[in-house]
Amino acid sequence: MSGQQRIIYVAGPLFSVSEMIYNRELAEALRDAGHEVLLPQDACPPFSEILAQGLSPPEAMEIVFEKDMEMLRRADVLLFVLDGRVPDEGACFEMGYAYATGIDLVGIKTDSRSSINGMDNAMLAVPLKDRVAKDVQGLLDIISGLDRKT
């Protein structure tokens, strides 16, 4: 790999089989490029399994939230998966946290849908600073470019 190893938190939808498969494919490509990847769907059991342990929904949500925040605090890059009709609300929160704490932000969007005449919402587009790839190779190129600014 050219450039430095990054710790990359993958923020995006993870509620359907196809979303989870795509997230794993992204994580594998990033790992193959030498990066450490923090993938929330693999770090915490599904919500239903947490509830099956006898916890209340608020207790289960607290566990998920704290585990995700623990991983996010370790990251030096947040990858926002922008695919979907609308951005995932959890990923929006994670991106806001990352932006506020100085974590580098990058995105990937293979979906042609957008909210505003071919553009994404300004609250997503501006912090991403045009660092949104259309495919995995473009993503790796953007991440490699982050190395040059540090």
N, C-alpha and C positions, 0 to 999 in steps of 0.2 A: 504494500500500500504506500502511495506517496502521501506525505503529510503526516500529521499526528493522529494518534488514536483518540477518538472522542467517546464520551459516554452519552448515548442518545436515548432519550425517552420518546417512545412512540405514543402520540396522542391522537386518538381518532375513534371512530365507532367500532364497537366490538360486541354487537348484540345479535348478529346473524352468523351462520356458518361461513358464508362467503367473506364477511368482514374479517372474521378471525383468521381464515386461511390467508387472505391478502396481507394482514398484519404480520403473520408468521413469515410469509415470503419476503416482505420488506426487511424484517429482522434478520433473516438468513443472509440476504444480500449485503446488509450492513456489516454483519459479523464476518462474512467472507472477505470484506474489504478491511478487516482489522479493528472494527469498532466494537465497543461493549454496548449492548442494547438492553434497555429496560422496557419490557413489554408487560403492561398491566394485566392483560388477560392471562398471562402465565404466572404472575407473581401472587395472585390472590385467587382463592377458590371462587367458583360462581356463587352469586348471591344466594341462590336456592340451597346450595350446600352449607353456607354459613347459617342460614335460617334453620336447616335441618339439625344443627347442633343445639337447638333450643334457644337461640338468641332472638330477641325482638327485632323487627325491621330497623328501628333506629340504631340499635346496637350493631347490627350487621352493616348498616351504612357507615357508621363510624369506623369500623374495621377497614372497609374498602377505602374510605377517604384517607385514613392515616397511612395505609400501605402505599397508596398512590403518591401521597405527599412525600413520604420518605424516599421513594424512588426519584421523584421529581427534584428534590433537593440535591440529589447526587449527580444529576445530569448537568452537562455543559452545553448540550444541544437539545432542543425540543423539535421533534419532527411532527408536524401537524398534517394528518391525512385529511385532505379537504374534500374527498369524494362523498357523494350523497346529495340528496335534494337540498338539505340544509346542513351546515356544519354541526357536528356533535357537540351538545351543550357542555359535556364534561371536558372535552378537548378545548372548548372556548375558554373555560375557567383556567385550565392548565396553561394555555397560551398567555392569558393575562398575568398569571403568577410568574411565568417564565420571563415575560417582558419586564415586569416590575422588578425582578431580581437580577436582571442582566444575563440571563441564559440566552445563548444564540437561538434564533428561530429560523427554521426552514420548513418548507411545505412540499407536498406532492399532491398533484391533482390530475387524475386521468379522466375525470368526469367533465363533460362539456357544459353541464348546467351551471348557471350563475344567478346571482340575485339581482344584478343591476346592469342591464344592457351589455352582457358579456364580461362584466367585472364582478369581483367578489366584494362583499361588504367592506367598507373602509376600515372598520375596526379589526379586520383580519389582514387586509391587503397592505395597509401602511406599516404595521409592525414587521410583516414578513419581508418588506423592502424588495419586492420582485424576486425573492429567493424561493420560487415555487417551480419545481420540476414537473415535467409531463411524463417522465419515466424514471426507472431506477438509475440508469446511467447518468441522466441529468442530475438526479439527486446526489449521486456520489461526487459529481463534478462540483456542485454547489458546496457540499460539505468540505471538499478538498480546498475550495476557495476561501473558506472561513479560516483556514490555517494561515493564510497569507496576511490576514488583518491582525493577528495576535502576535 
